[in-house]
Amino acid sequence: MNGALCLVPLLRVLGSSLSNGRWKQFRRVFRDGLCAIAGQTPNHAASVLALPIVTSGGSVTELPALLQLASGYWISQAIYVAAKLGIADVLNGGPASGAQIAFATEANEGAILRLMRALCTVGVFRVDDTGKFTVTALGRPLQCGVPGSLRAMIITLGEVHYAAWAHLIHSVRTGRTAFPVAFGAEMFDYLGLDIEAGATFNSAMTDCSALSSCAVLLSYNFSEIRSVVDVGGGCGKLLTSILCMYPEMHGTLFDLPSVIAHAHGKLGADPCRDRCNLVSGNFLEYVPPGADVYLMSTVIHDWDDERAMRILANCRRSMRQDSRVLLVEFVVPDGGEISFSTLFDLNMLVMNGGRERTVSEFRRLFHAAGLRMTRIIPTLSPLRVIEATCS
Ligand SMILES: C[S@@+](CC[C@H](N)C(=O)[O-])C[C@H]1O[C@@H](n2cnc3c(N)ncnc32)[C@H](O)[C@@H]1O
């Protein structure tokens, strides 16, 4: 309805409430009415209050911005379902109708059409005049096995993260991790037990390392380094990328037994496999000794200060005097500027009780572990390489 037309009954209410002395009772109706009008008026208040969603036809819809943010999980769960059913992979064979997608994914045709229509609205898929769907550039990382694939990450987000985030309120009330409320175990213990969830998580980490390893290699000079231990290195994507670029270097991949078992399968045919030693263990107790570099990519942020310090102290114990620690992490801006790392920080609270840190928080952590922070090197990605030596 036109905003000015909505205003007429509201002004009428205002007039009569003032004249009959019932302004107090009507004040709330008046205020709510004004808010509703602001949310419905396309060109004025709504342009401030609403985030536009651009539809595939190019038109723009408005909902109050706060409602769009609050219902954001409708979109994230729809994207998750598309990833889980492999719809983008079905469309890799060419445009397909709702019926063809439903047949290929063993899903309900009517529901698939409704899902596809919703995802066209947010630009993940496109529909042509004949009713056939294709993947857009935005939706392409839903495909598996393509460079830049995010399929495994989206499935992990839609399953384990989504279930744990349902208990965010528990974390905020208590300051404790929500994951055990949803799954009955700490995150890494659970991922070691649930074979499918663990494999998806490891693949998600590998896909994300593929994106970040290029940024790390371009920003840090490893040419003087002969040996690296990748502590909590997952399935070894970052480590093998470094080994491939530096043929003189040897590496040790160190992670939990369930992950190392998975890495054996993944690294079988890797050209650098003969220079890469696979070792399983618990970095809260010990890390392999004597390497030039102790590399940890998005590991320290998984842990609270006490356990993060313990991991760093275990590295310190295994280092020679001239060894270095290299962390690959997000860095929260000191001055409280807007940064996506604050949302990652909340995710760390929910999932494993970890946190994203500022430069001074990293410096304090290193100091407590007997290390000294020497450099923070930006990369092409939002991640930084943080270097420390023995103090
Ligand atoms: C966020 S992932 C990062 C993986 C990898 N560094 C990357 O960047 O893709 C954290 C890694 O720490 C490993 N991890 C967790 N707890 C561990 C422990 N107690 N000892 C050894 N590794 C552990 C996990 O299995 C996982 O591979």
The ligand as a Gaussian input file, in Angstrom:
#p B3LYP/6-31G(d) Opt

LIG

0 1
 C       40.438000     -25.474000      11.698000
 S       41.257000     -26.932000      11.300000
 C       42.627000     -26.326000      10.346000
 C       43.226000     -27.363000       9.452000
 C       44.382000     -26.878000       8.582000
 N       45.443000     -26.293000       9.345000
 C       43.875000     -25.925000       7.522000
 O       44.223000     -24.754000       7.563000
 O       43.125000     -26.381000       6.644000
 C       42.034000     -27.390000      12.819000
 C       42.833000     -28.674000      12.757000
 O       43.340000     -28.943000      14.082000
 C       43.265000     -30.342000      14.276000
 N       43.260000     -30.652000      15.727000
 C       42.264000     -30.377000      16.610000
 N       42.599000     -30.788000      17.839000
 C       43.835000     -31.352000      17.733000
 C       44.720000     -31.942000      18.670000
 N       44.389000     -32.042000      19.956000
 N       45.925000     -32.395000      18.227000
 C       46.257000     -32.306000      16.912000
 N       45.459000     -31.724000      15.973000
 C       44.256000     -31.262000      16.380000
 C       41.964000     -30.714000      13.606000
 O       41.861000     -32.090000      13.369000
 C       42.027000     -29.874000      12.351000
 O       42.662000     -30.544000      11.299000

